[in-house]
Amino acid sequence: MHFIDVLTLCLSFLGVYGLVLYLRFLLPRNVVPCVAAALSEAQQLLDRAEYMGAIPRLSEYRSALADHEHQFMRMRRESHRSATILGQLLLALRSGLTYKLYALSLRIDAMKVNIELAMDERQLSTQNLPTIALPNSAASKHLTCLECHQEHSLFVLPQLQRSRRTTSQSYKTAR
């Protein structure tokens, strides 16, 4: 019975230690810098995407980011009004400010993912695709793989197979 009491006491201390250690993530003033960093990173990413041309200058991302910045400034003011730890806890529990900050951070992260996807899509569309040289009667015609697939998919492949056959037949007759 003595062993169980000691074990219970140790687990209680661990629980209190865990609560005190992670209490800082419940206080809004400790979440504000993380949200500010995410917002700043999203603005830089959006500027870079607009510069690349992946996203138009007047887009829904810019207006949503401005709205998120406005919400963040209101929450930041509200957090800085209560400077004590007890005031921060009351603010977190009464108005759910910590939850609102985490939710805003998740929306900003989702926007960053969408912007990065648009940038990746833009980079893939502007990459140089490998070309295929097709033998023609006068000169070879160079097509990108995308053009080959889209525009010439009906007659390029049979033409390519015929040219391979004639090339292999001419090679055999030359031997």
C-alpha positions in Angstrom: 0.0 0.0 0.0 2.9 2.4 0.7 4.2 1.9 -2.9 0.9 2.9 -4.4 0.8 6.1 -2.3 4.3 7.0 -3.5 3.4 6.3 -7.1 0.2 8.3 -6.8 2.2 11.3 -5.4 4.7 11.1 -8.2 2.0 11.0 -10.9 0.3 14.0 -9.2 3.6 15.9 -9.3 4.0 15.0 -13.0 0.5 16.2 -13.7 1.0 19.5 -11.9 4.4 19.9 -13.7 2.8 19.2 -17.0 0.0 21.7 -16.3 2.5 24.4 -15.3 4.8 23.7 -18.2 2.1 23.8 -20.9 0.1 26.6 -19.2 2.0 29.0 -21.3 0.3 27.7 -24.4 -3.0 28.5 -22.9 -2.2 32.2 -22.3 -3.0 34.4 -25.3 0.1 36.6 -24.9 2.3 33.6 -25.6 0.4 32.7 -28.7 0.4 36.2 -30.2 4.1 36.0 -31.5 3.4 32.7 -33.2 0.4 34.1 -35.1 2.3 37.3 -35.9 5.1 35.2 -37.4 2.7 33.2 -39.5 0.9 36.3 -40.7 4.2 37.9 -41.7 5.3 34.8 -43.5 2.0 34.6 -45.4 2.3 38.2 -46.5 5.8 37.6 -47.8 4.7 34.5 -49.6 1.8 36.3 -51.2 4.0 39.1 -52.3 6.4 36.6 -53.9 3.5 34.7 -55.6 2.1 38.0 -57.0 5.6 39.0 -58.3 5.9 35.6 -60.0 2.5 36.0 -61.5 1.1 32.9 -59.9 -1.7 34.9 -58.3 -3.2 38.1 -59.7 -2.6 41.4 -57.8 -6.2 41.8 -56.8 -7.1 38.4 -55.4 -9.2 36.9 -52.7 -6.0 36.1 -50.9 -5.0 39.7 -50.4 -8.4 40.7 -49.0 -8.6 37.6 -46.8 -5.1 38.3 -45.5 -6.1 41.9 -44.7 -9.1 40.6 -42.9 -7.0 38.2 -40.9 -4.6 41.0 -40.1 -7.4 43.2 -38.8 -8.7 40.3 -36.6 -5.2 39.7 -35.3 -4.7 43.3 -34.3 -8.0 43.3 -32.4 -7.0 40.1 -30.6 -3.6 41.5 -29.9 -5.0 44.7 -28.3 -7.4 42.6 -26.2 -4.5 40.4 -25.0 -2.3 43.3 -24.1 -5.0 45.0 -22.0 -4.7 42.2 -19.4 -1.1 42.1 -18.4 -1.3 39.7 -15.4 -1.3 35.9 -15.6 -4.7 35.7 -13.9 -6.1 38.3 -16.4 -4.7 36.3 -19.3 -6.3 33.1 -17.9 -9.6 34.8 -17.4 -9.3 36.2 -21.0 -8.6 32.7 -22.3 -11.4 31.1 -20.5 -14.1 33.8 -20.7 -13.7 35.0 -24.3 -11.8 32.0 -25.7 -9.1 34.3 -27.1 -6.5 31.5 -27.1 -8.8 29.4 -29.2 -9.5 32.3 -31.6 -5.8 32.9 -32.0 -5.1 29.2 -32.7 -8.0 29.1 -35.2 -6.7 32.3 -36.9 -3.2 30.7 -37.1 -4.7 27.6 -38.8 -6.6 29.7 -41.3 -3.4 31.6 -42.1 -1.5 28.3 -42.5 -4.2 27.0 -44.9 -3.9 30.1 -46.9 -0.1 29.7 -47.1 -0.6 26.1 -48.4 -3.0 27.4 -51.1 -0.5 30.1 -52.1 2.4 27.6 -52.3 0.3 25.3 -54.4 -0.5 28.1 -56.8 3.2 29.0 -57.0 4.2 25.3 -57.6 1.5 25.1 -60.3 2.9 28.2 -62.0 6.4 26.8 -61.8 5.3 23.5 -63.4 3.5 25.3 -66.2 6.5 27.5 -67.1 9.1 24.7 -67.0 10.8 23.7 -70.2 9.3 20.4 -71.2 11.6 18.0 -73.1 11.2 18.0 -76.9 10.6 15.2 -79.3 12.2 15.3 -82.7 9.9 13.7 -85.3 11.3 12.9 -88.7 9.6 14.9 -91.4 10.0 14.9 -95.2 11.9 18.2 -95.3 13.2 18.7 -91.7 12.5 17.4 -88.3 9.7 19.0 -86.4 10.3 19.7 -82.7 7.4 19.3 -80.3 7.2 19.5 -76.6 5.7 16.5 -74.9 2.6 18.5 -73.9 2.0 19.6 -77.5 2.6 16.1 -78.7 0.0 14.7 -76.3 -2.6 17.5 -76.8 -2.4 18.5 -80.4 -0.9 15.5 -82.2 -2.0 12.5 -80.2 -4.0 11.1 -83.1 -1.4 11.0 -85.8 2.0 11.6 -84.3 2.4 8.2 -82.6 1.4 6.2 -85.7 3.7 8.5 -87.8 6.5 7.9 -85.3 6.0 4.2 -85.4 6.1 4.2 -89.2 9.3 6.2 -89.2 10.9 3.8 -86.8 9.9 0.9 -89.0 11.3 2.5 -92.1 14.5 3.4 -90.3 15.0 -0.1 -89.1 14.1 -1.5 -92.5 16.6 0.8 -94.2 19.2 -0.2 -91.7 18.6 -3.9 -92.4 18.8 -3.4 -96.1 22.0 -1.4 -95.8 23.7 -4.3 -94.0 
